[in-house]
């Protein structure tokens, strides 16, 4: 892979060189590789086929999780979140000790490896929200909860420049990765001033299916706002809003 320089940037293929644009700039690479039919049938590429199968499964699982949390992710995700989530899902699948290589999956893997996953590198929950919180996943009742005691926003939330207000958001999700379906419930506070006034205690209840046998997830985040002439605007289009998976219950 080479980086294109100069005033004129090319796109397309000339001879054996392909020119294309990425988030890292205008690049070029030489055409090549192994014939697809050989990879699909040659015993020498058995490991490649197994890795490809599991990578594809990780991609689908990541998409299902993202779709389940879409409402929150609309304002709380960085440009490389999809690839980072897929990489983490690969690790979840590789932790499957039940199935053979190539057949490993999220259900038999370790979904708990997703705990702490940050959906926005530009604004991490771990370096933004310093309020102690208690998360809970009750599989029997289907109640996914998060509780925060009263706190002083200006002291306990590291807000980006320009912030005047904020709100706490959360979601509980029950996900069937095999069928690619889910049940999600979201909660949020009112838009609160980011100042020295203590908040009331915050208690979110996100209910999913009682006695579920599917992986359950609790996501927690913060959204920042700027007040201009009495109206609230998402601060810098949400580029600093943190959102993370703070608790996971797999099976």
Secondary structure as GFF3:
##gff-version 3
##sequence-region A 1 251
A	DSSP	beta_strand	2	3	.	.	.	ID=ss1
A	DSSP	beta_strand	12	14	.	.	.	ID=ss2
A	DSSP	beta_strand	17	22	.	.	.	ID=ss3
A	DSSP	beta_strand	25	30	.	.	.	ID=ss4
A	DSSP	alpha_helix	36	41	.	.	.	ID=ss5
A	DSSP	three_ten_helix	43	45	.	.	.	ID=ss6
A	DSSP	alpha_helix	46	68	.	.	.	ID=ss7
A	DSSP	alpha_helix	70	73	.	.	.	ID=ss8
A	DSSP	alpha_helix	81	94	.	.	.	ID=ss9
A	DSSP	three_ten_helix	111	114	.	.	.	ID=ss10
A	DSSP	three_ten_helix	125	127	.	.	.	ID=ss11
A	DSSP	beta_strand	133	138	.	.	.	ID=ss12
A	DSSP	beta_strand	143	148	.	.	.	ID=ss13
A	DSSP	alpha_helix	153	156	.	.	.	ID=ss14
A	DSSP	beta_strand	165	176	.	.	.	ID=ss15
A	DSSP	beta_strand	181	188	.	.	.	ID=ss16
A	DSSP	beta_strand	192	193	.	.	.	ID=ss17
A	DSSP	beta_strand	202	207	.	.	.	ID=ss18
A	DSSP	beta_strand	215	228	.	.	.	ID=ss19
A	DSSP	beta_strand	231	234	.	.	.	ID=ss20
A	DSSP	three_ten_helix	235	238	.	.	.	ID=ss21
A	DSSP	beta_strand	243	249	.	.	.	ID=ss22
###
